[in-house]
Amino acid sequence: MDTNSADTETHAPLADPHFADPPRDCPICPRLVEYRLANRAAHPDWWNAPVPGWGDANAWLCIVGLAPGVTGANRTGRPFTGDFAGTLLYETLAKFGLSEGVFDARADDGLRLTGAFISNSVRCVPPQNKPEVSEIHACRPFLEAQLASLPNLKVVLALGTIAHQSAVKALGGKLPKHRFAHAAVHRLHTGPVLVDSYHCSRYNTNTGRLTAEMFEAAFAAAVAARPG
C-alpha cells in the first residue's frame, strides 16, 4: 500500500532533527553510562552510544520506540536495526510506501525512509531492556526536541505503553485523558495526532499479542489520522 500522495502540501524548510540527539558520551544517567562502558569494553566494534533518531527530516510520521536493543541498535547505531523487532517494523514501513530500498539489518544497507522518522523514548540501551523511570524522564527532553524539529510532523506512532506515555508528555498532553490501547487514536489539544501500537518485540509477536495484521492496522490508523 503506497501512502505517498501527490505532493500538494507546502513543505517548511528542513530542520536538522539531529540537534536533538544526546552526545555520544551523554553523562546524565549513571546506570546507563556504566552499562555503555561495559559494552564498549566487551564489544569495542559496536556503536555503544546513545542511538540517534533516523529517517526523513521532512517526515509526516514519527515512530517512537522504547529503547535500543543491546544487540540491535546499540550494536548497529540505527534504530530497530539488527534485532528481531526491526524486521516487522521495516517490512511494514515498506508495505505502506514509507521506505525505499531493501532492509538488510545493517546501518549501511542503503535503506531510506520517505515520510517517516524513527526515535526512541530512551536513547541508550538499558540493562535487561528495562529503563528506570528516572531514565525515561531524563531522556524526554531529547524526544521533545526531536519531535519539535520535524517541521511537517502530523502523526506520532507510539510502540508500547512507555513510548505512549513519553509521547503524550512530550506533546503536551495529559495521561489520564489518553490511555494506551492498540490502534487507539488520540487527538491532543495541540500538535500531532498520537496513535498507539503494541511494541513489535519478539515476545509480543511470539505470544500472539501482536500479529503482522494488527501492526498494519495501527499503521493504517496512523495514515487515516493524517490531516489533509
Sequence and secondary structure as in RCSB ss.txt:
>XXXX:A:sequence
MDTNSADTETHAPLADPHFADPPRDCPICPRLVEYRLANRAAHPDWWNAPVPGWGDANAWLCIVGLAPGVTGANR
TGRPFTGDFAGTLLYETLAKFGLSEGVFDARADDGLRLTGAFISNSVRCVPPQNKPEVSEIHACRPFLEAQLASL
PNLKVVLALGTIAHQSAVKALGGKLPKHRFAHAAVHRLHTGPVLVDSYHCSRYNTNTGRLTAEMFEAAFAAAVAA
RPG
>XXXX:A:secstr
        S       GGGGS  TT  S HHHHHHHHHHHHH TTS  S    EE TT SEEEEES   TTTHHH
HSSTT SSHHHHHHHHHHHHTT EES   SSTTS  EESSEEEEESS S  GGG   HHHHHHHHHHHHHHHHH 
TT  EEEEESHHHHHHHHHHTT  GGGS   TT EE  SSSSEEEEE    HHHHHTTSS HHHHHHHHHHHHHH
S  
